[in-house]
Amino acid sequence: MTLTVFAAPPDFQALAASLAEQTPVVLVTLDCAGNFTSLNPAAARLFGHPAADLLGQPMTMVLDPFSHTKATLMIEQTLAQGSVADWELDHLRPDGELTLVGYTTCRLADGAGAVVGIGAVGHDFSAKLELTAQLAQTNQELEGALLRLEKANAEIKATQAQLVQSEKMRALGQMVAGVAHEVNN
């Protein structure tokens, strides 16, 4: 097996910092107790608080109370297992709006290998949830239209059957009248 080591470009830290500043993805680091140690501008916007106000504060500060236990479990499992993926937490913004964020986390270690905290990447699911709700609404509307079409189709078939029966009766009536005319002659 060949191990290939890639050397980081000399300006890697500057590129990484630029990425963290410009990405729309939530990037946060937490200490082992679950307190914010850093967060990018996307995280500050999503949480509705300036980054400076959140540093040193517990992550649960920006969560809906129903997500507190789940966040604690996410942190514990990250520290125990090294990483977790697809954890969804509801964030409570200062305006009262709930925002669902999906997290993937990893354990962070210093140069000596000692665990110093957690790195988390979060994705805002608000747009996906809105699209899902719109899709569900459209689906209900289409199902309603389908039911109306099926009902109209059944009515057309019933009317068609009545017309066929009426035509048969008219033809039978003509035939009986013709037979009666011949019998009279």
C-alpha positions as CSV (number, residue, x, y, z in Angstrom):
1,M,0.0,0.0,0.0
2,T,1.3,3.4,-0.9
3,L,0.7,6.4,1.3
4,T,0.7,9.7,-0.5
5,V,1.1,12.8,1.6
6,F,0.0,16.1,0.1
7,A,1.8,19.2,1.2
8,A,-0.5,22.1,2.1
9,P,0.2,25.2,0.0
10,P,2.0,27.9,2.0
11,D,-1.2,30.0,2.1
12,F,-3.4,27.1,3.2
13,Q,-4.4,28.8,6.5
14,A,-5.4,31.9,4.6
15,L,-7.4,29.9,2.1
16,A,-9.2,27.9,4.9
17,A,-10.0,31.2,6.8
18,S,-11.4,32.7,3.6
19,L,-13.5,29.6,3.0
20,A,-14.9,29.7,6.5
21,E,-15.7,33.4,6.1
22,Q,-17.4,33.1,2.8
23,T,-19.2,29.7,2.9
24,P,-23.0,29.7,3.5
25,V,-22.5,26.5,5.5
26,V,-22.5,26.7,9.3
27,L,-19.0,26.0,10.7
28,V,-18.5,26.0,14.5
29,T,-16.0,24.6,17.0
30,L,-16.9,23.7,20.5
31,D,-14.9,22.8,23.6
32,C,-15.4,19.4,25.2
33,A,-18.1,20.9,27.4
34,G,-20.1,22.0,24.3
35,N,-19.3,25.8,24.5
36,F,-18.6,27.8,21.4
37,T,-14.9,28.4,20.7
38,S,-15.4,29.7,17.1
39,L,-18.1,30.2,14.6
40,N,-18.2,31.5,11.1
41,P,-20.4,34.4,9.8
42,A,-23.0,31.9,8.4
43,A,-23.4,30.4,11.9
44,A,-23.8,33.9,13.5
45,R,-26.5,34.8,10.8
46,L,-28.4,31.6,11.2
47,F,-28.3,31.7,15.0
48,G,-29.3,35.4,15.0
49,H,-26.5,36.5,17.4
50,P,-23.2,38.2,16.8
51,A,-20.3,35.7,17.1
52,A,-18.7,37.7,19.9
53,D,-21.9,37.2,22.0
54,L,-21.8,33.4,21.5
55,L,-18.1,32.7,22.2
56,G,-17.7,30.8,25.5
57,Q,-21.5,30.2,25.6
58,P,-23.0,26.7,25.5
59,M,-24.4,25.5,22.1
60,T,-27.7,24.9,23.8
61,M,-28.1,28.7,24.1
62,V,-29.2,28.8,20.4
63,L,-31.2,25.6,20.5
64,D,-34.9,25.0,21.1
65,P,-35.3,23.4,24.5
66,F,-36.5,20.2,23.0
67,S,-33.1,19.9,21.2
68,H,-30.9,20.3,24.3
69,T,-30.7,16.6,25.3
70,K,-30.1,15.6,21.7
71,A,-27.3,18.2,21.4
72,T,-25.7,16.9,24.6
73,L,-25.9,13.3,23.2
74,M,-24.4,14.5,19.9
75,I,-21.4,16.0,21.7
76,E,-20.9,12.9,23.9
77,Q,-21.0,10.6,20.9
78,T,-18.6,12.7,18.9
79,L,-16.1,12.7,21.8
80,A,-16.5,8.9,22.3
81,Q,-16.7,7.8,18.6
82,G,-14.7,10.5,16.9
83,S,-17.5,11.7,14.7
84,V,-21.3,11.6,14.1
85,A,-23.3,12.5,11.0
86,D,-26.8,13.7,10.2
87,W,-27.8,15.0,13.6
88,E,-30.8,17.4,13.3
89,L,-31.2,20.1,15.9
90,D,-33.8,22.8,16.0
91,H,-32.4,26.3,16.6
92,L,-34.5,29.0,18.2
93,R,-33.7,32.4,16.8
94,P,-34.2,35.5,18.9
95,D,-37.3,36.3,16.8
96,G,-38.9,33.0,17.9
97,E,-38.4,31.3,14.5
98,L,-37.3,27.7,14.6
99,T,-34.6,26.6,12.1
100,L,-33.7,23.0,11.5
101,V,-30.0,22.4,11.0
102,G,-28.4,19.1,10.2
103,Y,-24.9,18.5,11.7
104,T,-21.9,16.4,11.0
105,T,-19.3,16.6,13.7
106,C,-15.7,15.4,14.4
107,R,-13.4,15.3,17.3
108,L,-10.6,17.9,17.2
109,A,-7.2,17.1,18.6
110,D,-4.0,19.2,19.1
111,G,-0.6,18.3,17.7
112,A,0.1,15.9,20.6
113,G,-3.2,14.0,19.9
114,A,-5.1,15.3,23.0
115,V,-8.8,15.9,22.3
116,V,-9.5,19.7,22.5
117,G,-13.0,19.9,21.2
118,I,-15.4,19.3,18.4
119,G,-15.8,20.7,14.9
120,A,-19.3,20.8,13.4
121,V,-20.5,21.5,9.9
122,G,-24.2,22.4,9.7
123,H,-26.7,22.7,6.9
124,D,-29.8,24.8,7.2
125,F,-32.8,22.6,6.2
126,S,-35.3,25.5,6.1
127,A,-35.4,25.7,2.3
128,K,-35.7,22.0,1.9
129,L,-38.5,21.9,4.5
130,E,-40.4,24.7,2.7
131,L,-40.0,22.9,-0.6
132,T,-41.2,19.6,1.0
133,A,-44.3,21.5,2.3
134,Q,-45.0,23.0,-1.1
135,L,-44.6,19.6,-2.7
136,A,-47.0,18.0,-0.2
137,Q,-49.5,20.8,-0.9
138,T,-49.2,20.3,-4.6
139,N,-49.5,16.6,-4.2
140,Q,-52.8,17.1,-2.2
141,E,-54.1,19.4,-4.9
142,L,-53.2,16.8,-7.6
143,E,-54.8,14.0,-5.7
144,G,-58.0,16.1,-5.3
145,A,-57.9,16.8,-9.1
146,L,-57.4,13.1,-9.8
147,L,-60.4,12.2,-7.6
148,R,-62.6,14.8,-9.4
149,L,-61.4,13.4,-12.8
150,E,-62.2,9.8,-11.7
151,K,-65.6,10.9,-10.5
152,A,-66.3,12.7,-13.8
153,N,-65.1,9.7,-15.8
154,A,-67.4,7.4,-13.8
155,E,-70.3,9.8,-14.5
156,I,-69.5,9.9,-18.2
157,K,-69.4,6.1,-18.3
158,A,-72.7,5.9,-16.5
159,T,-74.2,8.4,-19.0
160,Q,-72.7,6.5,-21.9
161,A,-74.3,3.3,-20.6
162,Q,-77.6,5.0,-20.3
163,L,-77.3,6.3,-23.8
164,V,-76.5,2.9,-25.2
165,Q,-79.5,1.4,-23.3
166,S,-81.7,4.2,-24.6
167,E,-80.5,3.6,-28.2
168,K,-81.2,-0.2,-27.8
169,M,-84.7,0.6,-26.5
170,R,-85.3,3.0,-29.4
171,A,-84.1,0.4,-31.9
172,L,-86.2,-2.2,-30.3
173,G,-89.2,0.1,-30.4
174,Q,-88.7,0.8,-34.1
175,M,-88.4,-3.0,-34.8
176,V,-91.6,-3.7,-32.8
177,A,-93.4,-0.9,-34.7
178,G,-92.1,-2.3,-38.0
179,V,-93.3,-5.8,-37.1
180,A,-96.7,-4.5,-36.0
181,H,-97.0,-2.6,-39.2
182,E,-96.2,-5.7,-41.2
183,V,-98.7,-7.8,-39.2
184,N,-101.3,-5.2,-39.8
185,N,-100.7,-5.3,-43.5
